[in-house]
Amino acid sequence: MPKNRNTFSFLARWPRRAASRAVHLGWAWAQRAGAVTAEHPGRLRFRAIGTGTRLAFPQGTVFGEPWIELGAHCVIGEQVTLTAGMMPDLDLGPDTVLTLGDGVVLGRGSHVIADTTVAIGPDTYCGPYVYITSTNHSYDDPHQPVGKQWPRMEPVAIGPGCWIGTGAVILPGARLGRNVVVAAGAVVRGEVPDHAVVAGAPARVVRSWDPEKGWQPPLRTPAPVPIPEGITPEQLLALAEPDEAGGSPVPEAEAARSAAEGPAGSAS
């Protein structure tokens, strides 16, 4: 009897397993086929889309593509909204409205709303659910619903090499310098100088780089050591494993440590 029960149980589970596998395989195929690239733009006709750039499927709301330029090797996650203009099918003139430089990363669920000029510099990385907008509703008239009042627009410029944390909001008129770090959940407006860290709502500078003194206030953790060229995966794995008590050093780990420390480390 137990054997029969197991057989029946397996037969009952088999259709569900088959259906689950088919759904996952179908979704993986849809993600590959639905991704937007320069070679396979689908329905989207951007003013420019660089080599190696990929918009993951499913995309969020995308319109005004003739006024959007995407640089090379950009990574745009699922459900990312990219819009130029207040609504589709507007003539926005001869100039580009929304520009992403080479190597820009937009995390899943992020929004870039460009009713007027928005420029994101190369190698800027955005975490998930970042919101960048050049438009904000006004509330001058106390007798009208805010959503029905004409919005204010100001250009947004984000310099190269920035990192914008999860859930951050970049408001109209924001101008971020080079290599700016925006903490998760920060709300940024106005000008942020090069090499600054901002946090809070509204965001304020909490750390900045001084050419003579370095980071002020000083960093609490040491700078990470880059992985040297030529290290094999086996050596990295051995480096991560704790040494056995009383055992001799693992050759792979010693080689990895020597490469990581470099000449200065071995001299010490």
C-alpha positions, -999 to +999 in steps of 0.1 A: +000+000+000+027+026+008+043+018-026+011+024-044+005+057-025+040+069-035+033+060-071+000+079-071+016+109-054+043+110-080+018+108-108-002+137-092+029+159-089+042+152-124+018+176-144+025+204-120+063+199-123+060+198-161+039+229-162+063+248-139+092+238-160+074+249-192+066+283-176+101+289-165+115+279-199+090+301-217+098+331-195+135+327-200+129+326-238+107+357-235+134+375-216+160+368-243+136+376-272+121+407-256+154+424-247+161+456-267+195+460-283+210+480-312+206+449-333+171+441-321+153+473-311+118+458-315+092+486-316+116+512-300+133+536-322+158+556-301+178+585-316+209+564-307+216+531-290+252+521-286+269+488-291+265+464-262+236+483-246+207+461-235+172+469-221+160+439-201+126+425-207+100+434-196+106+471-202+087+498-182+070+527-199+091+540-228+081+569-250+097+598-268+125+575-281+135+598-310+147+623-283+166+596-262+202+587-268+217+556-251+255+552-250+274+520-255+274+491-230+246+504-209+227+480-187+190+489-182+171+465-158+136+452-159+106+476-156+128+507-161+108+538-174+125+561-199+105+590-212+111+622-231+084+648-231+052+650-210+033+625-231+038+603-262+037+617-298+049+652-290+073+670-312+102+680-289+123+698-315+157+691-329+177+684-298+182+654-276+162+655-244+175+624-225+211+613-227+227+582-211+265+581-214+285+550-221+284+523-194+254+537-175+235+512-153+199+517-143+186+492-117+153+474-118+122+496-115+141+529-119+124+559-136+141+586-157+115+613-166+129+639-189+103+666-198+133+689-203+170+680-206+183+651-184+220+640-189+235+611-171+273+609-174+292+578-184+299+550-159+272+562-135+255+533-116+220+535-103+206+509-078+170+496-081+140+520-079+160+552-084+138+582-096+153+609-117+130+637-130+133+671-145+097+679-136+078+686-104+041+697-099+036+732-086+011+740-059+010+778-062-028+780-065-044+768-032-078+764-049-067+739-076-057+702-072-019+700-073-020+674-100-038+698-123-014+727-119+012+733-146+045+717-135+079+734-131+108+720-152+145+723-147+174+704-164+192+677-145+229+669-150+246+639-133+283+638-138+304+607-148+312+579-124+285+585-099+268+559-077+231+565-068+218+542-042+185+523-040+154+544-038+172+577-042+153+606-058+170+632-080+148+663-083+146+690-110+175+713-112+199+689-095+235+690-108+258+663-095+295+665-101+320+637-109+321+605-087+293+616-064+278+590-040+241+593-033+230+573-003+200+550-005+167+569-001+183+603-004+164+632-020+188+654-040+182+689-053+206+717-062+243+714-068+266+686-054+304+691-058+328+665-072+338+635-050+311+641-024+289+617-005+253+630+002+226+614+023+192+623+038+160+640+028+168+667+018+203+654+010+233+671+025+270+664+021+282+640+048+317+633+034+340+649+008+374+646-007+402+670+001+433+668-022+456+674+008+437+657+037+419+629+018+384+619+028+368+642+055+356+628+078+380+599+073+367+566+060+359+540+087+371+510+066+402+504+046+401+506+009+394+472-008+424+456-025+416+449-062+420+414-075+453+412-093+455+401-129+463+364-134+447+350-103+428+318-110+394+310-095+410+281-075+434+306-059+406+329-049+387+300-034+417+289-015+422+324-002+386+325+011+389+292+030+401+295+066+435+279+074+433+246+092+446+249+128+482+239+129+483+229+093+507+241+067+497+269+043+478+259+012+500+267-018+472+282-038+463+305-009+499+316-004+502+324-041+470+344-040+481+363-009+515+371-024+498+384-056+473+405-037+500+420-014+524+428-042+560+439-038+552+461-009+534+434+010+562+409+005+589+434+015+571+440+048 
